[in-house]
Amino acid sequence: MNDPSPVVATRGARTPRARNGTAQAQRLTRAQQRERTRAALVEAAVHVIGDSGYAGASVTAITRRAGVAQGTFYNYFESREDLFDRLLPTLSRTMFDRIRVAADGAPTEAAREEASLRAYFEFVREVPQFYRILYEAEIFAPAAHRSYIERVARSYARTLQRARTRGEIAAFSRRELESIVYMLMGARHYLSMRHMHRGHRDRLMPDWVIKAYMRLIRGLYQA
């Protein structure tokens, strides 16, 4: 069974309209309809877990939110736990794609870091449920949580090693670079919690915070 399509909360979406101004009927193939239903279930799970946590995310609550019959759920997922295992990888794939597009073409690794940081904060703003899904996954979907942390760490390590090879960063050892990776991961987490997540859902990260972070990072790259 394939994973669901990437899901990101959309805003202001409009139904396509025909030339006469009436709603345009769209005929979907069976495969397209299945994918739409699967995506609806995943998006419903994002909202239910965001509101009630994994423990409160029953199949009934998810299907009610998605607007489908409860039995339909099992046409797409073997169990509630199966959906939990797929949810974080689905969201993180969307996030990584967003970051990769934002960072493409940056002239230096420091510039890539800033572009990546801004894309990350924008994703968290658009999907405020992400943090609860991520941190409760450590208990309810541990394999998915571990895979996510490892993927982020590997990506950061490649970035720093590339900068080291280019002479853009001080000659830290591989062991030291690994420690720096987790420092940077922690910085993103706590900055999000302080300025966006707790009590500030849907709030932009202040630009002065990003500039302060980059002053610190450029010290690393210019050391």
C-alpha positions in Angstrom: 0.0 0.0 0.0 1.4 3.4 -1.0 1.7 6.2 1.4 -0.9 9.0 1.2 -0.1 12.1 -0.8 1.6 14.9 1.1 -0.9 16.9 3.1 -0.6 20.6 4.0 -3.4 22.7 5.2 -4.7 24.9 2.4 -6.3 28.3 2.8 -8.8 30.1 0.7 -9.2 27.2 -1.7 -12.0 27.7 -4.2 -14.1 25.3 -6.2 -13.3 25.5 -9.9 -16.1 27.2 -11.8 -17.2 26.9 -15.4 -17.5 29.9 -17.7 -21.2 30.5 -16.8 -20.2 30.9 -13.1 -21.7 27.7 -11.9 -19.6 25.1 -10.0 -17.8 22.9 -12.5 -18.4 19.2 -12.1 -15.2 17.1 -12.1 -15.2 13.5 -13.0 -12.6 11.5 -11.2 -11.2 8.1 -12.1 -11.5 5.4 -9.5 -7.8 5.8 -8.7 -8.2 9.6 -8.3 -11.2 9.1 -6.0 -9.2 6.6 -3.9 -6.3 9.0 -3.6 -8.6 11.8 -2.6 -10.3 9.7 0.1 -6.9 8.6 1.4 -5.6 12.2 1.5 -8.8 13.2 3.3 -8.3 10.6 6.0 -4.7 11.7 6.5 -5.6 15.4 6.7 -8.4 14.5 9.2 -5.9 12.6 11.3 -3.6 15.7 11.3 -6.4 17.8 12.7 -7.7 15.3 15.2 -4.2 14.5 16.6 -3.5 18.2 16.7 -6.5 18.8 18.8 -6.7 15.6 20.9 -3.3 13.9 20.6 -2.8 10.3 19.3 -4.6 8.9 22.3 -7.8 10.8 21.4 -7.5 10.0 17.7 -10.0 7.2 17.3 -11.0 5.8 13.9 -14.5 7.2 14.6 -13.1 10.7 15.2 -10.9 10.6 12.1 -13.6 9.3 9.7 -16.1 11.8 11.1 -13.7 14.6 10.4 -13.0 13.2 6.9 -16.7 12.8 6.1 -16.5 9.1 5.2 -18.0 6.0 6.7 -16.0 4.3 9.4 -15.7 1.1 7.4 -14.0 3.0 4.6 -11.0 3.6 6.8 -10.0 0.0 6.6 -9.9 0.1 2.8 -6.8 2.4 3.2 -5.2 1.5 6.5 -4.9 -1.8 8.3 -5.5 -0.2 11.7 -5.3 3.1 13.5 -1.6 2.3 14.3 -1.0 1.8 10.6 -2.2 5.3 9.9 -0.1 6.6 12.8 3.0 5.0 11.3 2.4 6.7 8.0 1.4 10.1 9.2 4.8 11.6 10.2 6.6 10.3 7.1 3.8 11.9 5.0 4.1 15.3 6.6 7.9 15.3 6.7 8.1 14.4 3.0 6.1 17.5 2.3 8.4 19.5 4.6 11.6 18.2 3.1 10.4 18.9 -0.4 9.5 22.5 0.6 12.9 23.0 2.1 14.8 21.5 -0.8 13.0 23.8 -3.3 13.7 26.9 -1.1 17.4 26.1 -0.8 18.1 25.3 -4.4 20.4 27.8 -6.1 21.7 29.3 -2.8 25.3 30.6 -3.5 26.8 29.4 -0.2 26.0 26.9 2.5 25.2 29.7 4.9 22.6 31.1 2.4 21.2 27.6 2.1 20.8 27.4 5.8 18.8 30.7 5.9 16.6 29.6 3.0 16.0 26.2 4.7 15.3 27.8 8.0 12.7 30.2 6.6 11.0 27.3 4.7 10.9 25.2 7.8 9.3 28.0 9.9 6.8 28.6 7.1 5.8 24.9 7.0 5.3 24.9 10.8 3.1 28.0 10.5 1.0 26.3 7.9 0.8 23.0 9.7 0.7 24.0 13.4 -0.3 20.4 14.3 3.1 19.2 13.1 4.9 19.5 16.5 2.3 17.6 18.5 2.3 14.9 15.8 6.1 14.8 15.9 6.7 14.7 19.6 3.8 12.3 20.5 5.1 10.0 17.7 8.0 9.1 20.0 5.5 7.1 22.0 2.8 6.2 19.5 4.8 5.8 16.3 8.4 5.3 17.6 9.8 3.9 14.3 8.5 6.8 12.3 9.8 9.3 14.9 13.3 7.7 15.0 13.4 7.7 11.2 12.5 11.4 11.0 15.1 12.4 13.5 17.8 10.4 11.7 16.8 11.8 8.4 17.0 15.4 9.6 20.4 14.7 11.3 21.8 13.1 8.1 20.7 16.1 6.0 22.3 18.6 8.4 25.5 16.5 8.5 25.7 16.5 4.7 25.3 20.2 4.6 28.0 20.9 7.2 30.4 18.4 5.7 29.9 20.0 2.3 30.7 23.4 3.8 33.7 21.9 5.5 35.0 20.4 2.2 34.5 23.8 0.5 36.4 25.6 3.2 33.3 27.5 4.2 33.4 26.2 7.8 36.0 25.6 10.4 37.8 22.3 10.4 35.6 20.5 12.9 36.0 16.8 13.2 33.1 14.5 12.1 32.3 13.8 15.8 32.2 17.6 16.5 30.0 18.2 13.4 27.5 15.6 14.6 27.2 17.5 17.9 26.7 20.8 16.1 23.9 19.1 14.0 21.9 18.3 17.1 22.5 21.8 18.5 21.0 23.3 15.4 18.1 20.9 15.4 17.4 21.9 19.0 17.6 25.6 18.1 14.9 25.2 15.5 12.7 23.4 17.9 12.9 25.8 20.8 12.6 28.9 18.6 9.4 27.5 17.1 8.1 26.7 20.6 8.9 30.2 21.9 7.7 32.3 19.0 5.2 30.2 17.0 3.8 27.1 18.7 2.7 27.7 22.3 -0.2 30.1 22.3 0.9 31.6 18.9 -0.5 29.3 16.3 -0.5 30.6 12.8 2.1 33.3 13.7 5.0 34.2 11.5 8.5 33.7 13.0 9.8 37.3 13.7 12.4 38.3 11.2 14.7 39.5 14.0 14.8 36.0 15.4 16.0 34.6 12.0 18.6 37.3 11.7 19.9 36.6 15.2 20.1 32.8 14.4 22.0 33.6 11.2 24.5 35.9 13.0 25.3 32.9 15.2 25.5 30.5 12.2 27.6 32.8 10.2 30.0 32.9 13.1 30.2 29.1 12.7 30.8 29.3 8.9 33.3 32.1 9.1 35.3 30.7 12.1 
